Amino acid sequence: MPEQIEAMALWLEHGPKTSRVESVVREMIPFKPFKGFKIL
């Protein structure tokens, strides 16, 4: 799962040219199972 989070963080850094990310916060939270995410 950490690989998917890292992939999302990298995508946010270089995401769509029409979007803008002002900041990304990474913090520890209690584990919650996810099935992943998709980049459309």
PDB file of all heavy atoms in Angstrom:
ATOM      1  N   MET A   1       0.813  -1.206   0.000  1.00  0.00           N
ATOM      2  CA  MET A   1       0.000   0.000   0.000  1.00  0.00           C
ATOM      3  C   MET A   1       0.854   1.267   0.000  1.00  0.00           C
ATOM      4  O   MET A   1       0.483   2.226  -0.653  1.00  0.00           O
ATOM      5  CB  MET A   1      -0.953  -0.041   1.195  1.00  0.00           C
ATOM      6  CG  MET A   1      -2.051   1.012   1.124  1.00  0.00           C
ATOM      7  SD  MET A   1      -3.175   0.888  -0.271  1.00  0.00           S
ATOM      8  CE  MET A   1      -3.987  -0.645   0.067  1.00  0.00           C
ATOM      9  N   PRO A   2       1.991   1.305   0.692  1.00  0.00           N
ATOM     10  CA  PRO A   2       2.815   2.528   0.639  1.00  0.00           C
ATOM     11  C   PRO A   2       3.227   2.892  -0.786  1.00  0.00           C
ATOM     12  O   PRO A   2       3.383   4.061  -1.106  1.00  0.00           O
ATOM     13  CB  PRO A   2       4.035   2.178   1.492  1.00  0.00           C
ATOM     14  CG  PRO A   2       3.577   1.103   2.409  1.00  0.00           C
ATOM     15  CD  PRO A   2       2.551   0.321   1.624  1.00  0.00           C
ATOM     16  N   GLU A   3       3.358   1.877  -1.649  1.00  0.00           N
ATOM     17  CA  GLU A   3       3.717   2.159  -3.041  1.00  0.00           C
ATOM     18  C   GLU A   3       2.627   2.972  -3.737  1.00  0.00           C
ATOM     19  O   GLU A   3       2.910   3.858  -4.536  1.00  0.00           O
ATOM     20  CB  GLU A   3       3.964   0.858  -3.821  1.00  0.00           C
ATOM     21  CG  GLU A   3       5.091   0.010  -3.272  1.00  0.00           C
ATOM     22  CD  GLU A   3       4.643  -0.880  -2.115  1.00  0.00           C
ATOM     23  OE1 GLU A   3       3.436  -1.154  -1.961  1.00  0.00           O
ATOM     24  OE2 GLU A   3       5.535  -1.288  -1.348  1.00  0.00           O
ATOM     25  N   GLN A   4       1.362   2.667  -3.433  1.00  0.00           N
ATOM     26  CA  GLN A   4       0.257   3.399  -4.047  1.00  0.00           C
ATOM     27  C   GLN A   4       0.221   4.840  -3.551  1.00  0.00           C
ATOM     28  O   GLN A   4      -0.064   5.753  -4.315  1.00  0.00           O
ATOM     29  CB  GLN A   4      -1.072   2.708  -3.768  1.00  0.00           C
ATOM     30  CG  GLN A   4      -1.222   1.401  -4.518  1.00  0.00           C
ATOM     31  CD  GLN A   4      -2.533   0.727  -4.212  1.00  0.00           C
ATOM     32  OE1 GLN A   4      -2.944   0.676  -3.059  1.00  0.00           O
ATOM     33  NE2 GLN A   4      -3.175   0.217  -5.228  1.00  0.00           N
ATOM     34  N   ILE A   5       0.516   5.033  -2.271  1.00  0.00           N
ATOM     35  CA  ILE A   5       0.536   6.393  -1.720  1.00  0.00           C
ATOM     36  C   ILE A   5       1.653   7.193  -2.361  1.00  0.00           C
ATOM     37  O   ILE A   5       1.470   8.349  -2.748  1.00  0.00           O
ATOM     38  CB  ILE A   5       0.667   6.351  -0.184  1.00  0.00           C
ATOM     39  CG1 ILE A   5      -0.596   5.719   0.415  1.00  0.00           C
ATOM     40  CG2 ILE A   5       0.919   7.751   0.376  1.00  0.00           C
ATOM     41  CD1 ILE A   5      -0.503   5.409   1.877  1.00  0.00           C
ATOM     42  N   GLU A   6       2.815   6.559  -2.521  1.00  0.00           N
ATOM     43  CA  GLU A   6       3.947   7.232  -3.164  1.00  0.00           C
ATOM     44  C   GLU A   6       3.618   7.561  -4.626  1.00  0.00           C
ATOM     45  O   GLU A   6       3.924   8.638  -5.114  1.00  0.00           O
ATOM     46  CB  GLU A   6       5.196   6.356  -3.086  1.00  0.00           C
ATOM     47  CG  GLU A   6       6.442   7.028  -3.555  1.00  0.00           C
ATOM     48  CD  GLU A   6       6.838   8.229  -2.698  1.00  0.00           C
ATOM     49  OE1 GLU A   6       6.536   8.256  -1.497  1.00  0.00           O
ATOM     50  OE2 GLU A   6       7.462   9.146  -3.257  1.00  0.00           O
ATOM     51  N   ALA A   7       2.955   6.627  -5.315  1.00  0.00           N
ATOM     52  CA  ALA A   7       2.556   6.876  -6.702  1.00  0.00           C
ATOM     53  C   ALA A   7       1.602   8.059  -6.790  1.00  0.00           C
ATOM     54  O   ALA A   7       1.703   8.892  -7.689  1.00  0.00           O
ATOM     55  CB  ALA A   7       1.915   5.620  -7.306  1.00  0.00           C
ATOM     56  N   MET A   8       0.658   8.138  -5.848  1.00  0.00           N
ATOM     57  CA  MET A   8      -0.279   9.258  -5.845  1.00  0.00           C
ATOM     58  C   MET A   8       0.459  10.573  -5.573  1.00  0.00           C
ATOM     59  O   MET A   8       0.202  11.584  -6.221  1.00  0.00           O
ATOM     60  CB  MET A   8      -1.371   9.066  -4.800  1.00  0.00           C
ATOM     61  CG  MET A   8      -2.406  10.176  -4.832  1.00  0.00           C
ATOM     62  SD  MET A   8      -3.798   9.932  -3.707  1.00  0.00           S
ATOM     63  CE  MET A   8      -3.047  10.334  -2.155  1.00  0.00           C
ATOM     64  N   ALA A   9       1.394  10.561  -4.628  1.00  0.00           N
ATOM     65  CA  ALA A   9       2.158  11.772  -4.318  1.00  0.00           C
ATOM     66  C   ALA A   9       2.951  12.235  -5.543  1.00  0.00           C
ATOM     67  O   ALA A   9       2.983  13.433  -5.851  1.00  0.00           O
ATOM     68  CB  ALA A   9       3.090  11.526  -3.140  1.00  0.00           C
ATOM     69  N   LEU A  10       3.568  11.306  -6.253  1.00  0.00           N
ATOM     70  CA  LEU A  10       4.311  11.668  -7.469  1.00  0.00           C
ATOM     71  C   LEU A  10       3.370  12.219  -8.534  1.00  0.00           C
ATOM     72  O   LEU A  10       3.686  13.179  -9.226  1.00  0.00           O
ATOM     73  CB  LEU A  10       5.068  10.450  -8.012  1.00  0.00           C
ATOM     74  CG  LEU A  10       6.249   9.998  -7.174  1.00  0.00           C
ATOM     75  CD1 LEU A  10       6.795   8.671  -7.702  1.00  0.00           C
ATOM     76  CD2 LEU A  10       7.331  11.061  -7.153  1.00  0.00           C
ATOM     77  N   TRP A  11       2.196  11.594  -8.675  1.00  0.00           N
ATOM     78  CA  TRP A  11       1.236  12.072  -9.662  1.00  0.00           C
ATOM     79  C   TRP A  11       0.766  13.482  -9.319  1.00  0.00           C
ATOM     80  O   TRP A  11       0.621  14.327 -10.194  1.00  0.00           O
ATOM     81  CB  TRP A  11       0.048  11.120  -9.740  1.00  0.00           C
ATOM     82  CG  TRP A  11      -0.975  11.549 -10.742  1.00  0.00           C
ATOM     83  CD1 TRP A  11      -0.910  11.404 -12.103  1.00  0.00           C
ATOM     84  CD2 TRP A  11      -2.206  12.222 -10.467  1.00  0.00           C
ATOM     85  NE1 TRP A  11      -2.022  11.933 -12.679  1.00  0.00           N
ATOM     86  CE2 TRP A  11      -2.843  12.450 -11.694  1.00  0.00           C
ATOM     87  CE3 TRP A  11      -2.828  12.650  -9.314  1.00  0.00           C
ATOM     88  CZ2 TRP A  11      -4.071  13.074 -11.801  1.00  0.00           C
ATOM     89  CZ3 TRP A  11      -4.053  13.276  -9.419  1.00  0.00           C
ATOM     90  CH2 TRP A  11      -4.652  13.471 -10.646  1.00  0.00           C
ATOM     91  N   LEU A  12       0.553  13.749  -8.023  1.00  0.00           N
ATOM     92  CA  LEU A  12       0.127  15.088  -7.609  1.00  0.00           C
ATOM     93  C   LEU A  12       1.188  16.138  -7.930  1.00  0.00           C
ATOM     94  O   LEU A  12       0.865  17.274  -8.259  1.00  0.00           O
ATOM     95  CB  LEU A  12      -0.184  15.110  -6.108  1.00  0.00           C
ATOM     96  CG  LEU A  12      -1.455  14.378  -5.683  1.00  0.00           C
ATOM     97  CD1 LEU A  12      -1.533  14.306  -4.170  1.00  0.00           C
ATOM     98  CD2 LEU A  12      -2.688  15.050  -6.259  1.00  0.00           C
ATOM     99  N   GLU A  13       2.457  15.758  -7.855  1.00  0.00           N
ATOM    100  CA  GLU A  13       3.536  16.690  -8.169  1.00  0.00           C
ATOM    101  C   GLU A  13       3.535  17.062  -9.649  1.00  0.00           C
ATOM    102  O   GLU A  13       3.883  18.174 -10.017  1.00  0.00           O
ATOM    103  CB  GLU A  13       4.893  16.084  -7.817  1.00  0.00           C
ATOM    104  CG  GLU A  13       5.151  15.999  -6.342  1.00  0.00           C
ATOM    105  CD  GLU A  13       6.491  15.361  -6.026  1.00  0.00           C
ATOM    106  OE1 GLU A  13       7.319  15.205  -6.939  1.00  0.00           O
ATOM    107  OE2 GLU A  13       6.713  15.028  -4.853  1.00  0.00           O
ATOM    108  N   HIS A  14       3.151  16.112 -10.509  1.00  0.00           N
ATOM    109  CA  HIS A  14       3.227  16.339 -11.959  1.00  0.00           C
ATOM    110  C   HIS A  14       1.870  16.198 -12.626  1.00  0.00           C
ATOM    111  O   HIS A  14       1.814  16.034 -13.837  1.00  0.00           O
ATOM    112  CB  HIS A  14       4.196  15.327 -12.586  1.00  0.00           C
ATOM    113  CG  HIS A  14       5.538  15.335 -11.945  1.00  0.00           C
ATOM    114  ND1 HIS A  14       6.449  16.336 -12.135  1.00  0.00           N
ATOM    115  CD2 HIS A  14       6.106  14.470 -11.074  1.00  0.00           C
ATOM    116  CE1 HIS A  14       7.537  16.083 -11.434  1.00  0.00           C
ATOM    117  NE2 HIS A  14       7.356  14.963 -10.772  1.00  0.00           N
ATOM    118  N   GLY A  15       0.810  16.247 -11.867  1.00  0.00           N
ATOM    119  CA  GLY A  15      -0.554  16.005 -12.342  1.00  0.00           C
ATOM    120  C   GLY A  15      -0.964  16.825 -13.560  1.00  0.00           C
ATOM    121  O   GLY A  15      -0.135  17.433 -14.230  1.00  0.00           O
ATOM    122  N   PRO A  16      -2.233  16.861 -13.860  1.00  0.00           N
ATOM    123  CA  PRO A  16      -2.731  17.563 -15.049  1.00  0.00           C
ATOM    124  C   PRO A  16      -2.264  19.022 -15.083  1.00  0.00           C
ATOM    125  O   PRO A  16      -2.199  19.681 -14.048  1.00  0.00           O
ATOM    126  CB  PRO A  16      -4.255  17.494 -14.895  1.00  0.00           C
ATOM    127  CG  PRO A  16      -4.503  16.371 -13.953  1.00  0.00           C
ATOM    128  CD  PRO A  16      -3.310  16.292 -13.060  1.00  0.00           C
ATOM    129  N   LYS A  17      -1.953  19.492 -16.261  1.00  0.00           N
ATOM    130  CA  LYS A  17      -1.443  20.860 -16.412  1.00  0.00           C
ATOM    131  C   LYS A  17      -2.476  21.906 -15.995  1.00  0.00           C
ATOM    132  O   LYS A  17      -2.116  23.022 -15.661  1.00  0.00           O
ATOM    133  CB  LYS A  17      -0.995  21.091 -17.845  1.00  0.00           C
ATOM    134  CG  LYS A  17       0.197  20.242 -18.229  1.00  0.00           C
ATOM    135  CD  LYS A  17       0.580  20.472 -19.669  1.00  0.00           C
ATOM    136  CE  LYS A  17       1.501  19.415 -20.168  1.00  0.00           C
ATOM    137  NZ  LYS A  17       2.832  19.470 -19.960  1.00  0.00           N
ATOM    138  N   THR A  18      -3.746  21.544 -16.001  1.00  0.00           N
ATOM    139  CA  THR A  18      -4.791  22.503 -15.623  1.00  0.00           C
ATOM    140  C   THR A  18      -5.061  22.509 -14.124  1.00  0.00           C
ATOM    141  O   THR A  18      -5.889  23.273 -13.657  1.00  0.00           O
ATOM    142  CB  THR A  18      -6.101  22.182 -16.365  1.00  0.00           C
ATOM    143  OG1 THR A  18      -6.485  20.840 -16.060  1.00  0.00           O
ATOM    144  CG2 THR A  18      -5.936  22.344 -17.865  1.00  0.00           C
ATOM    145  N   SER A  19      -4.367  21.639 -13.384  1.00  0.00           N
ATOM    146  CA  SER A  19      -4.585  21.588 -11.936  1.00  0.00           C
ATOM    147  C   SER A  19      -3.426  22.246 -11.197  1.00  0.00           C
ATOM    148  O   SER A  19      -2.375  22.506 -11.762  1.00  0.00           O
ATOM    149  CB  SER A  19      -4.738  20.147 -11.465  1.00  0.00           C
ATOM    150  OG  SER A  19      -3.506  19.476 -11.594  1.00  0.00           O
ATOM    151  N   ARG A  20      -3.647  22.477  -9.912  1.00  0.00           N
ATOM    152  CA  ARG A  20      -2.598  23.072  -9.095  1.00  0.00           C
ATOM    153  C   ARG A  20      -2.655  22.462  -7.699  1.00  0.00           C
ATOM    154  O   ARG A  20      -3.717  22.393  -7.095  1.00  0.00           O
ATOM    155  CB  ARG A  20      -2.806  24.571  -9.016  1.00  0.00           C
ATOM    156  CG  ARG A  20      -1.659  25.295  -8.336  1.00  0.00           C
ATOM    157  CD  ARG A  20      -1.798  26.770  -8.494  1.00  0.00           C
ATOM    158  NE  ARG A  20      -2.551  27.258  -7.334  1.00  0.00           N
ATOM    159  CZ  ARG A  20      -3.139  28.439  -7.293  1.00  0.00           C
ATOM    160  NH1 ARG A  20      -3.106  29.249  -8.326  1.00  0.00           N
ATOM    161  NH2 ARG A  20      -3.784  28.817  -6.224  1.00  0.00           N
ATOM    162  N   VAL A  21      -1.522  21.999  -7.212  1.00  0.00           N
ATOM    163  CA  VAL A  21      -1.419  21.475  -5.853  1.00  0.00           C
ATOM    164  C   VAL A  21      -0.576  22.454  -5.071  1.00  0.00           C
ATOM    165  O   VAL A  21       0.564  22.728  -5.422  1.00  0.00           O
ATOM    166  CB  VAL A  21      -0.780  20.075  -5.835  1.00  0.00           C
ATOM    167  CG1 VAL A  21      -0.609  19.591  -4.413  1.00  0.00           C
ATOM    168  CG2 VAL A  21      -1.608  19.093  -6.643  1.00  0.00           C
ATOM    169  N   GLU A  22      -1.149  23.010  -4.021  1.00  0.00           N
ATOM    170  CA  GLU A  22      -0.423  23.994  -3.229  1.00  0.00           C
ATOM    171  C   GLU A  22       0.384  23.349  -2.123  1.00  0.00           C
ATOM    172  O   GLU A  22       1.407  23.881  -1.704  1.00  0.00           O
ATOM    173  CB  GLU A  22      -1.394  25.027  -2.669  1.00  0.00           C
ATOM    174  CG  GLU A  22      -2.035  25.847  -3.768  1.00  0.00           C
ATOM    175  CD  GLU A  22      -3.005  26.872  -3.253  1.00  0.00           C
ATOM    176  OE1 GLU A  22      -3.190  26.959  -2.024  1.00  0.00           O
ATOM    177  OE2 GLU A  22      -3.585  27.596  -4.074  1.00  0.00           O
ATOM    178  N   SER A  23      -0.064  22.200  -1.611  1.00  0.00           N
ATOM    179  CA  SER A  23       0.709  21.498  -0.594  1.00  0.00           C
ATOM    180  C   SER A  23       0.205  20.069  -0.467  1.00  0.00           C
ATOM    181  O   SER A  23      -0.918  19.757  -0.839  1.00  0.00           O
ATOM    182  CB  SER A  23       0.602  22.212   0.752  1.00  0.00           C
ATOM    183  OG  SER A  23      -0.717  22.119   1.243  1.00  0.00           O
ATOM    184  N   VAL A  24       1.077  19.223   0.044  1.00  0.00           N
ATOM    185  CA  VAL A  24       0.735  17.839   0.340  1.00  0.00           C
ATOM    186  C   VAL A  24       1.199  17.582   1.763  1.00  0.00           C
ATOM    187  O   VAL A  24       2.330  17.890   2.116  1.00  0.00           O
ATOM    188  CB  VAL A  24       1.435  16.866  -0.634  1.00  0.00           C
ATOM    189  CG1 VAL A  24       1.148  15.424  -0.243  1.00  0.00           C
ATOM    190  CG2 VAL A  24       0.995  17.118  -2.062  1.00  0.00           C
ATOM    191  N   VAL A  25       0.316  17.034   2.574  1.00  0.00           N
ATOM    192  CA  VAL A  25       0.647  16.751   3.965  1.00  0.00           C
ATOM    193  C   VAL A  25       0.678  15.234   4.141  1.00  0.00           C
ATOM    194  O   VAL A  25      -0.241  14.533   3.729  1.00  0.00           O
ATOM    195  CB  VAL A  25      -0.407  17.368   4.922  1.00  0.00           C
ATOM    196  CG1 VAL A  25      -0.110  16.977   6.358  1.00  0.00           C
ATOM    197  CG2 VAL A  25      -0.457  18.878   4.754  1.00  0.00           C
ATOM    198  N   ARG A  26       1.747  14.770   4.737  1.00  0.00           N
ATOM    199  CA  ARG A  26       1.869  13.342   5.016  1.00  0.00           C
ATOM    200  C   ARG A  26       1.930  13.186   6.527  1.00  0.00           C
ATOM    201  O   ARG A  26       2.773  13.786   7.179  1.00  0.00           O
ATOM    202  CB  ARG A  26       3.137  12.801   4.376  1.00  0.00           C
ATOM    203  CG  ARG A  26       3.350  11.335   4.631  1.00  0.00           C
ATOM    204  CD  ARG A  26       4.653  10.889   4.065  1.00  0.00           C
ATOM    205  NE  ARG A  26       4.405  10.309   2.760  1.00  0.00           N
ATOM    206  CZ  ARG A  26       5.355   9.880   1.950  1.00  0.00           C
ATOM    207  NH1 ARG A  26       6.608  10.022   2.267  1.00  0.00           N
ATOM    208  NH2 ARG A  26       5.050   9.333   0.793  1.00  0.00           N
ATOM    209  N   GLU A  27       1.006  12.405   7.069  1.00  0.00           N
ATOM    210  CA  GLU A  27       0.993  12.190   8.515  1.00  0.00           C
ATOM    211  C   GLU A  27       0.546  10.766   8.806  1.00  0.00           C
ATOM    212  O   GLU A  27      -0.104  10.127   7.981  1.00  0.00           O
ATOM    213  CB  GLU A  27       0.079  13.195   9.208  1.00  0.00           C
ATOM    214  CG  GLU A  27      -1.359  13.158   8.731  1.00  0.00           C
ATOM    215  CD  GLU A  27      -2.200  14.278   9.313  1.00  0.00           C
ATOM    216  OE1 GLU A  27      -1.821  15.444   9.179  1.00  0.00           O
ATOM    217  OE2 GLU A  27      -3.239  13.953   9.893  1.00  0.00           O
ATOM    218  N   MET A  28       0.909  10.285   9.957  1.00  0.00           N
ATOM    219  CA  MET A  28       0.534   8.934  10.374  1.00  0.00           C
ATOM    220  C   MET A  28      -0.923   8.942  10.849  1.00  0.00           C
ATOM    221  O   MET A  28      -1.333   9.814  11.600  1.00  0.00           O
ATOM    222  CB  MET A  28       1.431   8.447  11.502  1.00  0.00           C
ATOM    223  CG  MET A  28       2.889   8.313  11.095  1.00  0.00           C
ATOM    224  SD  MET A  28       3.174   7.122   9.790  1.00  0.00           S
ATOM    225  CE  MET A  28       2.746   5.603  10.602  1.00  0.00           C
ATOM    226  N   ILE A  29      -1.684   7.965  10.377  1.00  0.00           N
ATOM    227  CA  ILE A  29      -3.068   7.797  10.799  1.00  0.00           C
ATOM    228  C   ILE A  29      -3.287   6.315  11.080  1.00  0.00           C
ATOM    229  O   ILE A  29      -2.511   5.469  10.615  1.00  0.00           O
ATOM    230  CB  ILE A  29      -4.070   8.296   9.731  1.00  0.00           C
ATOM    231  CG1 ILE A  29      -3.868   7.547   8.413  1.00  0.00           C
ATOM    232  CG2 ILE A  29      -3.958   9.796   9.523  1.00  0.00           C
ATOM    233  CD1 ILE A  29      -4.933   7.814   7.385  1.00  0.00           C
ATOM    234  N   PRO A  30      -4.325   5.973  11.817  1.00  0.00           N
ATOM    235  CA  PRO A  30      -4.598   4.557  12.062  1.00  0.00           C
ATOM    236  C   PRO A  30      -4.832   3.828  10.732  1.00  0.00           C
ATOM    237  O   PRO A  30      -5.393   4.392   9.791  1.00  0.00           O
ATOM    238  CB  PRO A  30      -5.883   4.568  12.902  1.00  0.00           C
ATOM    239  CG  PRO A  30      -5.962   5.941  13.482  1.00  0.00           C
ATOM    240  CD  PRO A  30      -5.281   6.846  12.506  1.00  0.00           C
ATOM    241  N   PHE A  31      -4.379   2.591  10.651  1.00  0.00           N
ATOM    242  CA  PHE A  31      -4.535   1.802   9.428  1.00  0.00           C
ATOM    243  C   PHE A  31      -6.006   1.619   9.093  1.00  0.00           C
ATOM    244  O   PHE A  31      -6.827   1.306   9.955  1.00  0.00           O
ATOM    245  CB  PHE A  31      -3.866   0.438   9.571  1.00  0.00           C
ATOM    246  CG  PHE A  31      -4.060  -0.424   8.362  1.00  0.00           C
ATOM    247  CD1 PHE A  31      -3.346  -0.184   7.210  1.00  0.00           C
ATOM    248  CD2 PHE A  31      -4.986  -1.442   8.373  1.00  0.00           C
ATOM    249  CE1 PHE A  31      -3.536  -0.966   6.079  1.00  0.00           C
ATOM    250  CE2 PHE A  31      -5.184  -2.234   7.259  1.00  0.00           C
ATOM    251  CZ  PHE A  31      -4.455  -1.995   6.104  1.00  0.00           C
ATOM    252  N   LYS A  32      -6.330   1.836   7.844  1.00  0.00           N
ATOM    253  CA  LYS A  32      -7.686   1.615   7.349  1.00  0.00           C
ATOM    254  C   LYS A  32      -7.534   0.952   5.985  1.00  0.00           C
ATOM    255  O   LYS A  32      -6.904   1.532   5.093  1.00  0.00           O
ATOM    256  CB  LYS A  32      -8.415   2.950   7.219  1.00  0.00           C
ATOM    257  CG  LYS A  32      -9.853   2.832   6.779  1.00  0.00           C
ATOM    258  CD  LYS A  32     -10.509   4.200   6.766  1.00  0.00           C
ATOM    259  CE  LYS A  32     -11.934   4.133   6.308  1.00  0.00           C
ATOM    260  NZ  LYS A  32     -12.551   5.450   6.212  1.00  0.00           N
ATOM    261  N   PRO A  33      -8.053  -0.259   5.803  1.00  0.00           N
ATOM    262  CA  PRO A  33      -7.847  -0.958   4.521  1.00  0.00           C
ATOM    263  C   PRO A  33      -8.546  -0.228   3.357  1.00  0.00           C
ATOM    264  O   PRO A  33      -9.697   0.175   3.469  1.00  0.00           O
ATOM    265  CB  PRO A  33      -8.455  -2.343   4.756  1.00  0.00           C
ATOM    266  CG  PRO A  33      -9.377  -2.179   5.911  1.00  0.00           C
ATOM    267  CD  PRO A  33      -8.849  -1.036   6.743  1.00  0.00           C
ATOM    268  N   PHE A  34      -7.810  -0.047   2.284  1.00  0.00           N
ATOM    269  CA  PHE A  34      -8.347   0.550   1.063  1.00  0.00           C
ATOM    270  C   PHE A  34      -8.085  -0.396  -0.090  1.00  0.00           C
ATOM    271  O   PHE A  34      -7.153  -1.189  -0.046  1.00  0.00           O
ATOM    272  CB  PHE A  34      -7.658   1.893   0.762  1.00  0.00           C
ATOM    273  CG  PHE A  34      -8.014   2.979   1.721  1.00  0.00           C
ATOM    274  CD1 PHE A  34      -7.154   3.329   2.746  1.00  0.00           C
ATOM    275  CD2 PHE A  34      -9.212   3.666   1.600  1.00  0.00           C
ATOM    276  CE1 PHE A  34      -7.470   4.355   3.641  1.00  0.00           C
ATOM    277  CE2 PHE A  34      -9.545   4.676   2.489  1.00  0.00           C
ATOM    278  CZ  PHE A  34      -8.670   5.012   3.502  1.00  0.00           C
ATOM    279  N   LYS A  35      -8.858  -0.248  -1.142  1.00  0.00           N
ATOM    280  CA  LYS A  35      -8.649  -1.083  -2.318  1.00  0.00           C
ATOM    281  C   LYS A  35      -7.780  -0.398  -3.349  1.00  0.00           C
ATOM    282  O   LYS A  35      -7.509  -0.944  -4.390  1.00  0.00           O
ATOM    283  CB  LYS A  35     -10.002  -1.452  -2.938  1.00  0.00           C
ATOM    284  CG  LYS A  35     -10.838  -2.338  -2.036  1.00  0.00           C
ATOM    285  CD  LYS A  35     -12.100  -2.754  -2.695  1.00  0.00           C
ATOM    286  CE  LYS A  35     -12.875  -3.671  -1.758  1.00  0.00           C
ATOM    287  NZ  LYS A  35     -14.104  -4.129  -2.336  1.00  0.00           N
ATOM    288  N   GLY A  36      -7.327   0.828  -3.072  1.00  0.00           N
ATOM    289  CA  GLY A  36      -6.452   1.525  -4.000  1.00  0.00           C
ATOM    290  C   GLY A  36      -7.125   2.737  -4.596  1.00  0.00           C
ATOM    291  O   GLY A  36      -8.176   3.177  -4.143  1.00  0.00           O
ATOM    292  N   PHE A  37      -6.493   3.288  -5.620  1.00  0.00           N
ATOM    293  CA  PHE A  37      -7.049   4.435  -6.317  1.00  0.00           C
ATOM    294  C   PHE A  37      -6.674   4.333  -7.773  1.00  0.00           C
ATOM    295  O   PHE A  37      -5.774   3.589  -8.153  1.00  0.00           O
ATOM    296  CB  PHE A  37      -6.537   5.743  -5.707  1.00  0.00           C
ATOM    297  CG  PHE A  37      -5.075   5.997  -5.977  1.00  0.00           C
ATOM    298  CD1 PHE A  37      -4.688   6.780  -7.060  1.00  0.00           C
ATOM    299  CD2 PHE A  37      -4.100   5.465  -5.166  1.00  0.00           C
ATOM    300  CE1 PHE A  37      -3.351   6.996  -7.312  1.00  0.00           C
ATOM    301  CE2 PHE A  37      -2.765   5.690  -5.421  1.00  0.00           C
ATOM    302  CZ  PHE A  37      -2.391   6.456  -6.501  1.00  0.00           C
ATOM    303  N   LYS A  38      -7.367   5.080  -8.594  1.00  0.00           N
ATOM    304  CA  LYS A  38      -7.081   5.100 -10.030  1.00  0.00           C
ATOM    305  C   LYS A  38      -6.795   6.523 -10.461  1.00  0.00           C
ATOM    306  O   LYS A  38      -7.386   7.452  -9.953  1.00  0.00           O
ATOM    307  CB  LYS A  38      -8.280   4.590 -10.829  1.00  0.00           C
ATOM    308  CG  LYS A  38      -8.519   3.129 -10.757  1.00  0.00           C
ATOM    309  CD  LYS A  38      -9.656   2.754 -11.696  1.00  0.00           C
ATOM    310  CE  LYS A  38      -9.903   1.273 -11.689  1.00  0.00           C
ATOM    311  NZ  LYS A  38     -10.999   0.913 -12.596  1.00  0.00           N
ATOM    312  N   ILE A  39      -5.893   6.647 -11.392  1.00  0.00           N
ATOM    313  CA  ILE A  39      -5.639   7.937 -12.027  1.00  0.00           C
ATOM    314  C   ILE A  39      -6.320   7.861 -13.377  1.00  0.00           C
ATOM    315  O   ILE A  39      -5.979   7.052 -14.220  1.00  0.00           O
ATOM    316  CB  ILE A  39      -4.131   8.200 -12.169  1.00  0.00           C
ATOM    317  CG1 ILE A  39      -3.476   8.225 -10.794  1.00  0.00           C
ATOM    318  CG2 ILE A  39      -3.880   9.486 -12.940  1.00  0.00           C
ATOM    319  CD1 ILE A  39      -1.969   8.295 -10.828  1.00  0.00           C
ATOM    320  N   LEU A  40      -7.344   8.690 -13.554  1.00  0.00           N
ATOM    321  CA  LEU A  40      -8.126   8.636 -14.799  1.00  0.00           C
ATOM    322  C   LEU A  40      -7.403   9.345 -15.917  1.00  0.00           C
ATOM    323  O   LEU A  40      -6.726  10.291 -15.756  1.00  0.00           O
ATOM    324  CB  LEU A  40      -9.491   9.260 -14.575  1.00  0.00           C
ATOM    325  CG  LEU A  40     -10.309   8.610 -13.455  1.00  0.00           C
ATOM    326  CD1 LEU A  40     -11.620   9.374 -13.270  1.00  0.00           C
ATOM    327  CD2 LEU A  40     -10.584   7.166 -13.768  1.00  0.00           C
TER     328      LEU A  40
END
